Amino acid sequence: MRSENQSGHQWCVFLCDAAFHINHILGLQEISFSLRPGDSMAQIIAPDCLERYFTFIHEAQNKKSVFFHEIPVIDSENKPLLLDFSCICHNDLYLVAGTSREMDLCEELVQINHELTQTLRNRIKTEVPPADYMEQMSGLNNELINMKRELMKKNAAISRLLDQKEALNSQLQELIDTRDLLFSIIAHDLRSPLSSVINLMSLVSIDQGSYEDAMKAGLFRTVQQTTAKTMQFLEDLLQWYRYSQNNDLVQPLQMDAGELANEALSHFKEEADRKQVRLKVFGNDTSVYADRQMIAAALRNLVSNAIKYTESGGSITVEYRGDGQYCQFSVIDTGVGIPAHRLDSLFDIKANKSTPGVSGEQGAGFGLVLTRLMVEKNRGSLKAYSEPGQGTRICLTLPANQDAQT
Amino acid sequence: MINRFLWLEHLRSQRSRIVTTILRHMYQSDFHLMDDETHLQATNDANFHLDNLFTSIEIESQALFNAYAQWAAELMTHPNSSFITPTDFFEVVMEVLLQEVDDIHFTTAHYQRIKEIISQGFAHMKSNTGSASAAEAPATPLQDELTRYTRHLLASDRSGAAKLVQQLLQNGVDVKDLYRHLFHPFQIELGRLWQANKINVAQEHFATAATQYIMSLLYDHILSLPKGDKVFLATCVSGELHEMGIRMVCDYLECLHWNTHYLGANMPESAVIQAVMENQPDVIAISCTMMYHIPKASHLIQRLRKADIPIPILVGGYPFNIDPLLWHKTGANGTAGSFDAIYDTIETLTGGEVLEI
């Protein structure tokens, strides 16, 4: 096949098989080769440039199209020529074209296959420059990375929300458990004493005449003590609820630790004297940063408990020590002690169960739970040390000043 | 700003004709022999030079014009370049614009303004001949790693570069330090190499894209760090495609518990305003790398203020590092040229506590 072309420009077009043996010589322009169908194309390649030729055919075999590889050839008159070779593959056949000017290649390809090469010509002549391809690719790449970033941000936000939901669910479950527990405590600790009171008063009201004055006085005293304890329990319960729901009730101040310790003990002097229990207090000069009412109540609770479980002749010591960062109150008694299995859950609402004192004192049972809440609201902690028969030491640690890390 | 520079708007409206006149002057008889590709490139170059010239006048920044002229002179005087040099170009610009003086739209005083800025630019180029406008990035604590990272990416070895970064993380290097001492200095070095014609544009694009990809491998860690309540919203102005810097800033601030929303490159003004309304950020950051985008930043800030958005706005990018007073002229609340400076500035603007990094 021949085509009109500008003079001085050589071109050739071959159809080759998969091994680049010539099937057909489709066209030659101002060039001739000593080639016949069946010959390898390598025959026309300049001997010292075979590597370039092999690179060309390997690329053609891999990519199915390759453009503008400069390869020196030797024509039939042994003259060297430099041609630009291009190749496209279709159905395992390779259309190979070589030209001394690549633009003429396009012209000739138009001749061979008008439709395909018209597109090729248009693309080569009006193609977006490579630099703009890169700009466009870069832009697309940027957008992809941005989308990935946004997606991952949203995923991270969703993860955090799910974690928060888990935490809220746990809190909710805890609140539900606490509510249920409270109802059961209320049912036990309110109902029992009220039942006792109702029964006692029923007995007295039915047959007042049967009871001697002394007996009636005793009964009324029992009723009075029971209702007082029940009232105390209700007060403690309400306090506990108020403090647990509202952090604004805590109003910390800088106070003298010794003053608080002395105040707590003096509150129980009469009771201690009656029971012949000695009260002692000592410590170093230290301050504490906490809500006065709450900590005073907490100390009173601890001292009250200590008295309850200390036998006549025993002693209760309130010790206070500080190091500038923290202040620790220790309420130490020589009482009956606490079994190991109860120590860990002493301040825990879930394990709350009152035991009577050594002199039969009735406890409301909620005092230590409330004490723990009040201490924790003031950024403090409670720890109990005890052995049965060896007495008990309860340590209440609080910040000594506003800046103390807890 | 627009009222004061109506004459510039007049010149811009005549730009196509002025550029053709300039090219005719420059190429003389060769003008008609230029093939399409050369003609297109020459026209693009001419428009690029004029954009930068006019913007320098509009934002009243001699420093930026000087930096631009020197950069263009270095870039376009390499042996492989066949494009118009700034010196030649601006000499012809002065000749051509002299003919444009009509004392109505474009007066002698306006012409003198252009001549003055060009002359000072020439003087700057002359006094800085031989010194590169793009300085090497200062040495970093990860200098050896930076050298290896650069070598990997210039050899198109993206996976080697990614492995290096992963190794650094495993060795305990903080993610923030990767941004400060590796990614950012690498981009500076890449720009310097491109300007010195030591790498081609394909290598530059590949290396930048590879770094973006490697940064994205860190998102799993960065974006899952705990976040505070403060929101940083960042964007490039419309037409601005250079976004690596502002993206790095966003990632860096995520490590410091800021919640960042990065809108991307080339954001239309209306999209930015909508995003601000939706996200209610504590700080807005607008990035410009090309000088001629600065008026767009100013315009965006004006629109934000007109929409009664009182949120503090920072501007940043190459021009603001060249001319430290430039940010004032945009109506922004400030600028910052380094990661730490940005963090300090936004914490101060939002009444936060600047943590020791």
Interface residues (C-beta under 8 A of the other chain):
Chain A: P129 P130 A131 M134 E135 M137 S138 G139 N141 N142 E143 I145 N146 K148 R149 E150 M152 K153 N155 A156 S159 R160
Chain B: E37 V201 A202 H205 T208 A209 Q212 Y213 M215 S216 Y219 D220 L223 S224 K227 L241 E243 R247 Y262 G264 A265 N266
